[in-house]
Amino acid sequence: MKSKLTVRRCKWFDAPSRGSLSEGWNSWITGSDIGFEVKRAFWLTGVPATEWRGRHAHRESILATFAIAGRCQMFLDDGETTQTVDLEGSTRGLIIGNWIWHELTDFAPGTVVLVLASTSYFEDDYLRDYDAFLGGVAPHNAK
């Protein structure tokens, strides 16, 4: 079951899918489905349960994240509200808006996380210092 999201600029997304247990599944995502044109895709694999990924926010990028195999936990922080949710189910994704601190932890064996981003990679988009994130996020929460 999906957790109700309380963090600003985040929402669940259910990818269209068809198939059956006996035949397998076909799922798809388009830019119009997730609300932005995909400029970059990357995936996380082989992450040990004791490791983490993320621990940053983006000034501009919006991310669509999917655990297309396995599961992990996603910590979200909009500068005022924090929440940890399970990212699992190959067709259930989490849209993470800009100025959201996010961390992925507790990876189950065999987990594959697919991330679709609204921007190409550029280092200046990343806020890797939590205090800098907190110092800059307030105007984005007022919107």
Wavefront OBJ file of the C-alpha trace (Angstrom):
o trace
v 0.000 0.000 0.000
v 1.209 3.503 -0.805
v 2.007 5.821 2.059
v 0.225 9.149 1.935
v 2.881 11.709 1.039
v 3.172 14.695 3.338
v 6.341 16.185 1.848
v 5.827 19.076 -0.597
v 6.611 18.632 -4.294
v 6.473 14.812 -4.094
v 3.769 12.523 -5.428
v 3.186 8.902 -6.260
v 2.874 7.839 -9.873
v 1.390 4.590 -11.159
v 2.804 3.579 -14.536
v 0.359 2.041 -16.974
v 0.835 -1.714 -17.167
v -0.754 -4.733 -18.746
v -0.171 -8.441 -18.578
v -0.715 -11.340 -16.233
v 1.139 -13.469 -13.721
v 1.444 -16.241 -16.291
v 2.635 -14.069 -19.190
v 4.550 -11.280 -17.454
v 4.022 -7.550 -17.514
v 4.554 -4.670 -19.909
v 4.807 -1.230 -18.295
v 5.615 2.139 -19.854
v 6.251 5.762 -19.020
v 6.056 8.854 -21.210
v 7.028 12.419 -20.417
v 3.386 13.440 -20.471
v 2.654 10.735 -17.867
v 5.217 12.027 -15.360
v 4.920 15.725 -16.152
v 8.334 16.425 -17.666
v 10.530 15.551 -20.623
v 13.149 12.983 -19.645
v 16.662 14.338 -20.275
v 18.588 11.645 -18.379
v 18.038 8.105 -17.125
v 20.184 6.152 -14.704
v 19.779 3.133 -12.472
v 21.125 1.811 -9.200
v 22.025 -1.883 -8.901
v 23.958 -4.060 -6.514
v 23.739 -1.610 -3.609
v 24.382 -3.482 -0.332
v 21.687 -3.143 2.347
v 24.107 -1.218 4.586
v 24.917 1.435 1.948
v 22.993 4.530 0.895
v 22.540 6.611 -2.241
v 21.400 10.192 -2.702
v 21.863 12.414 0.347
v 21.381 15.514 -1.723
v 18.759 17.770 -3.269
v 18.535 19.360 -6.714
v 18.053 23.022 -7.496
v 16.294 22.285 -10.805
v 15.975 18.564 -11.501
v 12.756 16.702 -10.950
v 13.153 12.934 -10.582
v 10.848 9.995 -11.230
v 12.109 6.995 -9.238
v 10.999 3.373 -9.599
v 12.157 0.220 -7.826
v 11.734 -1.932 -10.916
v 13.031 -4.902 -8.906
v 13.238 -5.290 -5.149
v 12.672 -2.444 -2.718
v 14.387 0.238 -0.686
v 13.427 3.072 1.602
v 13.345 6.693 0.520
v 13.819 9.491 3.044
v 12.333 12.804 1.888
v 12.763 16.269 3.409
v 11.285 19.535 2.096
v 12.958 21.639 4.796
v 9.923 21.545 7.078
v 8.461 18.047 6.775
v 10.315 14.734 6.632
v 8.984 11.326 5.693
v 10.368 7.872 4.942
v 8.466 5.732 2.425
v 8.985 2.335 0.839
v 9.894 2.406 -2.819
v 8.699 -0.913 -4.203
v 6.527 -2.357 -6.931
v 7.791 -2.044 -10.478
v 4.925 0.170 -11.645
v 4.671 2.465 -8.611
v 7.004 5.420 -8.846
v 7.776 8.444 -6.768
v 8.075 11.875 -8.356
v 10.543 13.977 -6.355
v 10.383 17.701 -7.035
v 13.279 20.100 -6.917
v 14.548 21.314 -3.536
v 13.750 17.969 -1.866
v 16.527 16.337 0.134
v 16.383 12.594 -0.562
v 18.231 9.515 0.627
v 17.807 5.888 -0.442
v 18.602 3.212 2.170
v 17.818 -0.368 3.202
v 18.208 -1.918 -0.233
v 16.807 -5.451 -0.508
v 19.000 -7.959 -2.377
v 18.545 -7.656 -6.140
v 17.034 -4.169 -6.012
v 17.162 -2.121 -9.198
v 16.093 1.531 -8.960
v 15.421 3.388 -12.210
v 15.619 7.189 -12.086
v 14.343 9.493 -14.838
v 15.500 13.106 -14.569
v 14.128 16.317 -16.056
v 17.623 17.731 -16.663
v 20.942 16.564 -17.994
v 23.693 16.070 -15.441
v 25.414 19.188 -14.204
v 27.156 19.345 -10.843
v 25.913 22.847 -9.969
v 22.362 21.459 -9.755
v 23.304 19.374 -6.706
v 22.971 20.553 -3.119
v 25.208 18.089 -1.291
v 25.475 20.014 1.987
v 22.405 19.640 4.187
v 22.874 23.014 5.906
v 23.115 24.746 2.512
v 19.904 22.961 1.492
v 18.126 24.158 4.633
v 19.418 27.694 4.045
v 17.995 27.836 0.522
v 14.776 25.834 0.564
v 12.362 28.255 2.306
v 11.354 30.313 -0.793
v 10.462 27.075 -2.615
v 8.123 26.010 0.184
v 6.209 29.301 -0.078
v 5.099 28.533 -3.644
l 1 2 3 4 5 6 7 8 9 10 11 12 13 14 15 16 17 18 19 20 21 22 23 24 25 26 27 28 29 30 31 32 33 34 35 36 37 38 39 40 41 42 43 44 45 46 47 48 49 50 51 52 53 54 55 56 57 58 59 60 61 62 63 64 65 66 67 68 69 70 71 72 73 74 75 76 77 78 79 80 81 82 83 84 85 86 87 88 89 90 91 92 93 94 95 96 97 98 99 100 101 102 103 104 105 106 107 108 109 110 111 112 113 114 115 116 117 118 119 120 121 122 123 124 125 126 127 128 129 130 131 132 133 134 135 136 137 138 139 140 141 142 143
